[in-house]
Amino acid sequence: MKKLQMVFPYLFIIFIFLTLAGCAEKNESERKGIEGKPIEFGEKNKGTGYVITKQCDIPKNDLATILDNRIILAKREEDGWNVISVNRTDGSVISEEKLSSESFDGYLTPSGRESAYLLLRASDDARSTNIYLINGDEGISRIGDIELSDIPKSPELPFAENIVTTNDGVTYAWYKVNVLAKDTGLERFKNAEDHIHYDTNRIYVIDKNGRVKGFAHEPERIVMSGTNGKDFWMLGQGEKSWFLEKVDAECNLSERQEAVGASFLGDVQSGQYQFDGNELYYVRDNSVWKYYPATGANEMIMNLANFGMTRDDVKCFQVMQEGFCFVIGNGEGGAYYEIAQGETNRELLTVSGVGFGNCPELQDAVAEFNRIQENYQVELVDYLG
């Protein structure tokens, strides 16, 4: 058995070589093979990189968000949503509560350090959204609704893209709404025909008592949003350039600032970024990246496959002072990870190359290997990062 364990990593290396050959052939126009030393046997990690510092199983979920001392999960079932509160320390279930709902559309996000908002469409064909507050041990309460009945009939029903709460208790709910192009206020659509629709944005401002104060209108494409604790920030794509813009508690839009080199952000998925107007952490090409909109600086932090994850697994993640935490979910179940600088006893097998993000087969194989191996860890190092 011991000999078999020793041989297994080498068999996996052969598989990696074959996979890399296939990737190189598929992406010949982008990459002429693998540069550098394709395989290096590393010494045992002595604390020079990121390692998994906590890992536990959690229930299956469709929605997830991470709070200070617990994880909130929501699972869609035939007769509604099952909302589960889970301990971040060991994954044990703290509480469960069922919400009767006909809606298949839901959105879950923190409303502070110890509570979360769950947004559900009132019904599958409704233009209103029910807002629920999940407040620790106090359970779930419905605190209000957002009505969008004034939006003309359109091919798509509006639903929230993001909702955040600032330190003073003001909540911002960002909706994409599909309206007649000529009603957006954009110069290029002023003569558009009546059958042409366009996605525009409303940012509803809700005071700490749950009262909707009004909304700000941003006609251009918004890709992501977040808060620095004071204001609601958006990162969007204008007709000529990408931009930063904020909304204050009085529904006012600020002047736009240029977001340098942001064109690559178009395919970042909801729940896979954290943005405060100054820094953006996001998941792309199966890696966690950090981007500074003011300067265009962009750096790769880690490859998820090195820790047994793929981009499709990630439900949400959060930046901690010392690292990152992730909630993942797939057909097999759910899990919670904390990753920080630390030390591991597993021997590293380093695979160096170019453009690993273009090879999902390799990413999946490395992630699967790292999930099941206790003595070895394959580490992908991408020179493009």
Buried (B, 14 or more C-beta within 10 A) or exposed (E): EEEEEEEBBEEBBEEBBEBBEEBBEEBEEEBEBBEEEBBEEEEEBEEEBBBBBBBBEBBBBBBBBBBEEBBBBBBBEEEBBBBBBBBBEEBEEBBEEEBEBEBEBBBBBBBBEBBBBBBBBBEEEBBEBBBBBBBBEEEBEEBBEBEBEEBEEBEEBBBBBBBBBBEEEBBBBBBBBBBBBBBBEBEEBEEBEEEEBBBBBBBBBBEEEEEBEEBBEBBBBBBBBBBBEBBBBBBBBBEEEBBBBBBBBEBEBBEBEBBBBBEEBEEBEEBBBBBBBEBBBBBBBBBBBBBBBEEEEBEBBBBBBBBBBBBBBBBBBBBEEEBBBBBBBBEEEBBBBBBBEBEBEBBBBBBBBBBBBBBBEBBBBBBBBBEEBEEBBBBBBBEEB
